Amino acid sequence: MRSIGETFKTIGELVAFLTRRGQWWLLPVLAVALIAAAGLAVGQLGVFSFIYVIF
């Protein structure tokens, strides 16, 4: 399991790589993917608690 710091560093490098190549339009896609991944991680902890937080 990677640490949170390493994960954020990797995300930062990916964002910098995309913006350097002029593919800034991929950043919203990346953001949605990250939100989905966070949702899945929370879902593994407890789907009902996640739904409760949303509503």
C-alpha positions in Angstrom: 0.0 0.0 0.0 1.4 3.4 -1.0 1.5 6.3 1.4 -0.8 9.2 0.8 2.2 11.5 0.3 3.6 9.3 -2.5 0.1 9.1 -4.1 -0.2 12.9 -4.1 3.3 13.3 -5.5 2.4 10.9 -8.3 -0.8 12.8 -9.0 1.2 16.1 -9.1 3.7 14.6 -11.6 0.8 13.3 -13.8 -0.9 16.8 -13.8 2.4 18.5 -14.6 3.1 16.0 -17.4 -0.4 16.5 -18.9 -0.2 20.3 -18.7 3.4 20.3 -20.2 2.1 18.4 -23.2 -0.9 20.8 -23.6 -3.4 18.1 -22.6 -5.0 20.2 -19.9 -8.4 19.1 -21.1 -7.6 15.7 -19.5 -7.4 17.3 -16.0 -11.2 17.2 -15.4 -11.2 13.6 -16.5 -8.4 12.9 -14.0 -10.3 14.7 -11.3 -13.5 12.6 -11.9 -11.4 9.4 -11.9 -9.8 10.5 -8.5 -13.3 11.2 -7.1 -14.5 7.8 -8.4 -11.5 6.1 -6.8 -12.1 7.8 -3.5 -15.8 6.8 -3.7 -14.8 3.2 -4.2 -12.3 3.3 -1.3 -15.0 4.8 1.0 -17.5 2.2 -0.4 -15.2 -0.6 0.7 -15.3 0.9 4.2 -19.0 1.3 4.3 -21.5 2.1 1.5 -24.2 3.1 3.9 -22.1 5.6 5.8 -21.0 7.1 2.5 -24.6 7.5 1.3 -25.5 9.0 4.7 -22.8 11.6 4.3 -24.0 12.6 0.8 -27.7 12.9 1.9 
